[in-house]
Amino acid sequence: MSEKTTPKAPSEEKNPARTIRNYLMVILTLIFVFLYAAAFYGKLDPLKDNTMLLRFEPIIFLLIGYYFGRLPAQQSEKMLKDEISRQIQKADAAQFAKESAQQEREALEEKIKNAKKVLYAITPATNADKSDLTQIKTLKTAINILDS
């Protein structure tokens, strides 16, 4: 049986848009963290009231947590999609093997039918000697074997 190869799915190929989006999200997260740290330590004081800074803190942490929490989920989704594609390839290979075995079986059955027809077509001569009778018995035995 020959091994079938399938091209990689588009989800498996490197996606430049996804890579750019990931880098952009990391850069944006770092900017937020540095701005928050600078404002927290008093280096940057865009707001006169630090209570507003405390209100933004959970929102910033929520955004950062969502992004970094989403990364493992994306990895597991990708892993599950890869597993599904591998299982589909296995199923396709099994189906191909089944079909080829079925075709071989049908070809062998056809050969057996043809052999039976040839053996049935052989008729003994009326003036057959002992060696011809032995050959005829051998042919009848072969027909019986093919019939079983």
C-alpha positions in Angstrom: 0.0 0.0 0.0 1.4 3.4 -0.9 1.4 6.2 1.6 -0.8 9.1 0.7 0.4 12.5 1.6 -1.9 15.5 1.9 -0.9 19.1 1.8 -0.9 21.1 5.0 -4.1 22.9 5.9 -4.0 26.7 5.8 -4.4 26.7 9.6 -1.1 24.8 9.9 0.9 27.2 7.7 2.5 30.3 9.2 0.0 33.1 9.2 1.7 36.5 9.0 -1.4 38.4 10.1 -1.6 36.2 13.3 2.0 36.8 14.0 1.8 40.5 13.6 -1.3 40.6 15.8 0.4 38.6 18.5 3.5 40.9 18.4 1.3 44.0 18.4 -0.7 42.7 21.4 2.6 42.0 23.3 3.9 45.5 22.5 0.6 47.1 23.5 0.6 45.1 26.8 4.1 46.2 27.6 3.2 49.8 26.9 0.3 49.6 29.3 2.4 47.9 31.9 5.1 50.6 31.6 2.6 53.4 31.7 0.9 51.9 34.7 4.2 51.4 36.5 5.3 54.9 35.7 2.0 56.4 36.9 2.0 54.2 40.0 5.5 55.3 41.0 4.8 59.0 40.3 7.1 59.3 37.2 4.1 60.0 35.0 1.3 62.0 36.5 -1.4 62.6 33.8 -4.1 62.5 36.4 -4.2 64.6 39.5 -6.3 62.1 41.3 -4.8 58.6 41.8 -8.2 57.1 42.4 -8.8 57.2 38.7 -5.6 55.2 38.3 -6.9 52.6 40.7 -10.1 52.3 38.7 -8.1 51.6 35.5 -6.0 49.0 37.3 -8.6 46.1 37.1 -9.4 47.0 33.5 -5.8 46.8 32.5 -5.3 43.6 34.4 -8.4 42.1 32.8 -7.2 42.9 29.3 -3.7 41.5 30.0 -5.2 38.4 31.7 -7.6 37.8 28.9 -4.9 38.0 26.3 -2.4 35.8 28.1 -5.2 33.4 29.2 -6.3 33.1 25.6 -2.9 32.0 24.3 -3.1 28.5 26.0 -6.7 28.1 24.7 -5.5 28.9 21.2 -2.7 26.4 21.5 -5.1 23.7 22.7 -7.5 24.5 19.8 -4.7 24.2 17.4 -3.6 20.9 18.9 -7.1 19.5 18.7 -7.5 20.6 15.1 -4.2 18.9 14.3 -5.4 15.8 16.0 -8.7 15.8 14.1 -6.8 16.2 10.8 -4.5 13.3 11.7 -7.6 11.1 12.5 -9.1 12.1 9.2 -6.0 11.1 7.4 -6.0 7.8 9.2 -9.6 7.2 8.3 -8.9 8.1 4.6 -5.9 5.7 4.6 -8.1 3.0 6.1 -10.8 3.6 3.6 -8.2 3.5 0.7 -6.8 0.2 2.0 -10.3 -1.2 2.3 -11.2 -0.2 -1.2 -8.0 -1.6 -2.7 -8.5 -4.9 -0.8 -12.1 -5.0 -2.2 -10.7 -4.4 -5.7 -8.1 -7.2 -5.3 -10.8 -9.6 -4.0 -13.0 -8.8 -6.9 -10.1 -9.4 -9.3 -9.3 -12.7 -7.7 -12.9 -13.8 -7.9 -13.0 -12.9 -11.6 -9.8 -15.0 -12.1 -11.4 -17.9 -10.3 -14.5 -17.7 -12.5 -12.4 -17.6 -15.6 -10.4 -20.6 -14.4 -13.6 -22.5 -13.7 -14.9 -21.7 -17.2 -11.7 -23.0 -18.7 -11.7 -26.2 -16.6 -15.4 -26.9 -17.4 -14.7 -26.3 -21.1 -12.3 -29.2 -21.2 -14.3 -32.3 -22.3 -12.9 -35.8 -22.3 -12.4 -37.5 -25.6 -14.4 -40.6 -26.2 -11.3 -42.7 -26.9 -9.2 -41.4 -23.9 -6.4 -43.6 -22.5 -5.5 -44.0 -18.9 -3.3 -40.9 -18.7 -6.0 -38.7 -20.1 -8.5 -40.1 -17.5 -6.0 -39.2 -14.7 -5.7 -35.7 -16.1 -9.5 -35.4 -16.2 -9.8 -36.6 -12.6 -7.2 -34.0 -11.7 -9.2 -31.3 -13.5 -12.4 -32.4 -11.7 -10.6 -32.2 -8.4 -9.3 -28.7 -9.3 -12.9 -27.7 -10.1 -14.1 -29.0 -6.8 -11.4 -27.1 -5.0 -12.4 -23.9 -6.8 -16.1 -24.5 -6.0 -15.4 -24.8 -2.3 
